[in-house]
Amino acid sequence: MMGTEQSRALVRRYFDSLTARDWDTFAAVLADDVVYEMPQSRERITGKERYVRFNQEYPGEWELALTRLVADGATAAASISFVMDGEHQVGLAFFELADGLVAQVTDFWPEPNEPPPGREHLVERLPGRLDHFGPGR
């Protein structure tokens, strides 16, 4: 079982490598079968390769900053400052950690949204309405 400091360090490495666009280090903190979900756009990405590629191909000019991190064993939560093409958003990310790796990430953003075109090859659309949190609701 992971201790709180190990969890905190893992999630910091996740954000540091993502912010630096250090894709090798980013991939190294992810479980092979990592699951990434964005409930507002009803998207799920399964697998390390797809998740790394999703971030590599993310369109536009973006900056990301970790603003708060709370960790407790195999779980962590973070608030994120995200700037894309000059527009600022605050997001929340929830992490499930296993065997020293990030096993699941759920990102919540301020508003429900339709995903931009061009990433259909990486994501699965979840059923449900865009104006409710969580799949199938």
Buried (B, 14 or more C-beta within 10 A) or exposed (E): EBEBEBBBBBBBBBBBBBBEEEBEBBBEBBBEEBBBBBBBBBBBBBBBBBBBBBBEEEEEEBEBEBEEBEBEEBBBBBBBBBEBEEEEEEBBBBBBBBEEBBBBBBBBBEEBEEBEEEBEEBBEEBEBEEEEEEBEE
